[in-house]
Amino acid sequence: MVILDACRDNPFAVEMALSSPTRSIGRGLSAVEPSGGMLIAYSAKGGSVAKDGTGRNSPFASAFIEYLDDPGLDVGFMFRKIGDAVMRSTNDLQEPFVYGRLPGDPVYLVPPSSTEIGSEPAALEELYLAPAEIKETEALGLPVEDSEDRLPAGLAPEKLTRPLASGGGYVQLSSQRSERDAQASFLTAQNRLSGLLGGQTLEIRRVDLGNKGVWYRVVLPTGSFQQATQACASFRANGINCVAING
């Protein structure tokens, strides 16, 4: 990973224009076209300015530091979490942006430990190999006071509480240790998958794994395991990690 402390706008553009009035001075960095297997992340999308914040670090730098050394966190998912954190801390005034895509296999800056259950679906295989340990409880919707104003039109929180159909399947998109992180992950997934869901709705489910703690899963219920497999294949083809589960 290469980290550049740079800005989109040329800080010397005005001085350069004054010293050479006939010279054409461009604004911003030159366009970068990512090649295969490359991901380029900016702290703010084009046409916007990153916030400095009030602390030692900017909102983007603070979020970057928070997630940079998380074991078992895929790089692509890391930047999604960073983006969610920046938008929360700036009240949606700053939206980080990522260009390009990484290969289908998970890419870790800090590999997962042998005993860790990570937040990326690919690191959650053991949860599905021991169904007897899993005590499914009620599905959880987003709190009205926290997220209702950011939900897609027509999607009320109670619509997220549908139980998974017995004998069906579902697509696991994320599993988080806190409900708040699951809510942020839900909103990100709902936005990224808007063109692939075909009118279906994601859900947040609370799962009690005993001595492994409580986890909050973002899932897409399907009528069968075959449908879950097909949906997950479609998501993966669009660069979104997932796991198909036989429910």
N, C-alpha and C positions, 0 to 999 in steps of 0.2 A: 504494500500500500504506500502510495506517495501522497503526502499532504502538502498543499501549497497555500500559503497565506497570501491570497491575491484578491483583486477586486475586478468586477466586470468593466467598470469605467476607468479609463486612463486618467490617473490623478494629475498628470502633467499636460493634459490636452490643451488647457487654456494658455499656459505658458508657451507651449510649442506653437500654437496658432498665432500668438502675438509676435514671436520671434521670426516667424516665417508666414506672413499673411497669405501667400499664394500657395502654400502647401496644404494638401488635403489631409486633415487629421481625423482618423476614424475614432469612434467611441467603443470602449469595451474591449474584451479579449477577442482574439480571433476564434471563429467557430471551430469546435472540436468534434470530429466525427469518430466515435468510439469504434475500434475494430473488434473482431470476435473475442469474446471472453473478457471484455473490459467494461468496467462500470465507472462512470464519472459523476460525482455528487457535488452539487452546489448548495451553499447555505441558503440561497433564495432563488426563486425561479426568475427567468428573464423578465426584464422590465420592472423589477422591484429591487428594493434596497434592504440588505440584512440589518437587523437591529443590533445596536451595541449593547443594550441591556444596562442594568444599573450595578451589577456586581463586577467581580474580577474578570469574568469571562462573558462572552456574548451568549444569547440563548442557544445558538447552534453549537458553539464550543462546549458549553455546559452539558448539553445532551450528548454530544459526541464523546466527551470524557466519561460520562455515566455509563455508556453502553460499550465502549471500545474494548474493554478487557473482560466482558462477560463470557465465561466458558460455554462452549456449545452453541453460540449464537451465530447463525449464518450471516454473512456480510450483507446480503440483500435484505434480509429481515432486519438487520441492525439499522440500516438506513431508513427503513420504514418506521421503526420505533423512534429513531431520532427525529424524523419528520413529524410524527404525532406529538412528541414532547415539545418541539419548537412551536408548533401551532397552538398547543395548549398554553404555553408560557407567554405567547404574544397575542393571545385572543384572536388567532387566525389571521393576524396581520402579516406574518412571514411564513411562506411555504417553501421548504427546501425542495429541490428537484434533482432527479437522478436520470442520467442518460445511459443508454446501452443496456446490456444484460450479461449475466454470468452464466456459465454452463449449468446443466441440470443438476449436477451433484452439489451438495452443500459445500460452502467455502467458509472455513472458520479461521479467524485470527488467533483465537485461543481454543484449541480442541476441547471437546467435552470430556470430562473425566469418566472413568468406568462406572462410577456410582451415581452420576448425576442424571437427572431427568431434565432435559433442556426444554426451551420454549418452542423449538422448531419441530414440526410434526415428524420429520425424519428421525429425531432423537427420542421419539416416544413409543418405539416399537414394543417395549416391555409392558406398557400399559394395556396393550391389546392381546398379549400372550397370557395374561392372568386375569380373565374376566371375573373369576370368583372373588377377587380382591376389590372389585369396583362396586360401590354402592351408589347407583344413580339416584339422585334426589330431584327435586323440582327444577325445571328449566328456569333460568333467570332472565328477565327482561331488563332493559336499560332504565335507570331511575329517571322519572319525568323531570325532576329539577336539575338533573345533570346533563342530559343529552337529548331531550325531546326535540329541542329546536334545531338539532343537527341531523335528525333522522330524515331519510328520504320521504317525499310527500306521500301521505296515505299510510305510512307505517307507524302504527301506535305501539308503545312498549309492550302491551299485553299480547300482541301478535307474535312476540318472540318466545312465548311460553308454551307453544305446542309441544306435547311429548313426542318422543320418537316412536314411530310405529313398530310394534312387536314383529320380529322376523324380517324387518326391512334392513336398510343399510344407511350409512351416512358418510359424508366427506368431512374429515377433520382438517381444519385450516390452521388452527392455532390452539395452544394450551398455555395459560398464564397462571402465575401464582396469586395474582390479585384480581378482583373483579374490575377495578378501574382499568388495569392494563388490558383485560379482556374486552372492555367496552371500546377502548381506543382501537384495538385490533379488529373488533367487529366493524367499526365505522370505516376503517381502511379497507377491509376485505369487501364490504358492501359496495364501496365506491369502485374498487378495482375490478370487481366481478359484475358490475351493473349490466354489461352487455352480454354476459354469459349465463346469467341465472334464469332467464326465461320466465320471469314473474315469480320465481321461488324466493323464499325468505330464509336468511341465515338465522341461527339461534345461538344463544349463550347458555351453556349447561354447566351446572355445578357438579363436580365429581369428587367424592370423598374416597381417598385411597388409603385410609387408615394411617399407618406410621409414615407414609409418604406425603401426607398432608392433603389439603383441599386444592383442587385445580379448577380453573374456569375455561371451558372449551368453546371455541367458535366452530360451529358445525353447520353443514347443509344436510338436512334429512332427505332421504330418498326412499322410494318404494321397495327397492331391492339392492342387494350387494352389487349386482351387475350394473344397475343404474349409477350407483356410487362410483364404481370403477370407471365407467364411461365419463362421468362428470369430472372426476379427478384427472383423467387423461387430458380432457379439454383444458382444465385449469393449468396443468403442467405445460401444455403446448403454448400457453400464453405467459410462461415464466413465473407461475404461482405454485409454490410448494404445497402439497397436500398428501393425505393418506386416506384410502378408501377402507371403511370399516364394515364388517359384517355384523349388523345389529340384531 
